[in-house]
Amino acid sequence: MTALIDRFNGAARRVPTWPLYILCAIPGFWFFYLGLTGGLGVEPIKALEHKLGELALQFLIAGLAVTPLRRHLGVNLLKFRRMLGLVAFFYVLTHLLVWLLLDVQIVSQIWADILKRPYITVGMAGFVLLLPLALTSNNWSVRKLGPKWRQLHKLAYVAVLLGAIHFVMLVKGFQIEPYLYLAAILTLLALRIRPARRKVAI
Amino acid sequence: MAFRWTNDLTRADVTPERLFLNRRQILGGLAAGGIAGGLGLRAEAQEALEPNTWEEITSYNNYYEFGTGKDDPARYADSLVTSPWSVTIDGLVDRPGDYGFAQIMEAMTVEERIYRFRCVEAWSMVVPWNGFELADLLEMAGVQTGARYVAFQTANRPDQMPGLARPVLDWPYVEGLRLDEALHPLTLMATGIYDRPIPNQNGAPLRLVVPWKYGFKSIKSIVRITLTEDEPPTSWNKANAREYGFYSNVNPEVDHPRWSQATERRIGGGLFARRQPTLMFNGYDEVAGLYEGMDLTENF
């Protein structure tokens, strides 16, 4: 098992990150193309909106999984975490743009929705929290902010939770899928909690 | 009592299915040329009622007994056995009993009704239904004085309806109308679309269509109709009373708590479809009298 993980880590080290940005963004463009050509059914706007929202949650969860995977299984995907976070942000942003430009369309209604509809307020809050994280996901910002960078990026935990709650709140009737996302996120957050250290190292 | 309500137009007059596109071009030409004021207005009314295609009507459905995805019903509803079929009519009626589908069809006069259909989710279609007035079916059973409401129930067959395995709603699906709403000439029991038998995903073999109410009131695949004295429970109201009222009349003034009802999107406009204003009672002003003196914000 350990040998397998070591081999996996070794292989992962050799994978360049930049092509993965393109690879992970392809589904978004693919769904947009499907929407244009009838591949998303007769109501492509909602379908595209939902697909992008789900992809956003999936990449957020993937980003959240990096630390527990390393800590508990020794799988090291740390070098991909920035990529996962930025791709997630790309999907959150395109999800929001589809909602603004294709779905609601009417500016006054957009404002009313953001203020009056709790599930949209929650979703927007998640987006706003991710904004500074996306803007500081670069080496320059990491250097510049120093220890504050780590503090700032803990906002991701809140943002991801808000994303899942947004999903839970928007479905009609009792549906299991959004709760599965929420459960995955809560599990990944719980795995981060370290038991208080008794022994002091070194 | 058939033919108590007529479309401003029927499809037979102006819109043979394969000529939709041609007609659209012709109307476009008319509008551009500005030919005859009166004609222009009439043309606009026709345009607004141009039915959605068979493919649109039968591929985008809410029928949670087959799953919550819009394409789930089209994919899974084949498993529903619709023949033989009978509807139990009971409660405050003179002739309670099981009415076979064939027996009902023999007694009813089927006509075409092209109705706007507005979903509570703020999308809409125009559907050329075939069906008969609910009033005629109720007359067949003989409504007793004292009956004030009509309760409906959808088939509840876990072996044929995979969605029933999930507790999305409290199954079976139930709906209800006030008796005067049920007897209104607009209220239809649909058995067909585009002169073909209604497909399973649209509620075969017979379903309610109440065009001035949100779509979920138009209960599908009905197995039971009960005349009652008291307001019957309705599924979405039971699931979330704050969001779904008993009346659920289409009303652009009363928002769903989670989204605006002021506008809607016609299915079929593609990725760049514009929203259009939602009409009070979905444009069926002739039902306004049913609610005279009622506060429709309270009784949403």
Interface residues (C-beta under 8 A of the other chain):
Chain A: G35 L36 G38 G41 V42 E43 P44 I45 K46 A47 L48 L102 V104 Q105 I106 Q109 A112 D113 K116 R117 P118 Y119 M169 L170 V171 K172 G173 F174 Q175 I176
Chain B: E55 E56 S59 Y60 Y64 T68 K70 D71 E121 W123 R166 P167 V168 L169 W236 A239 N240 D255 P257 R258 W259 S260 A262 T263 R265 I267 G268 G270 L271 F272 A273 R274 R275
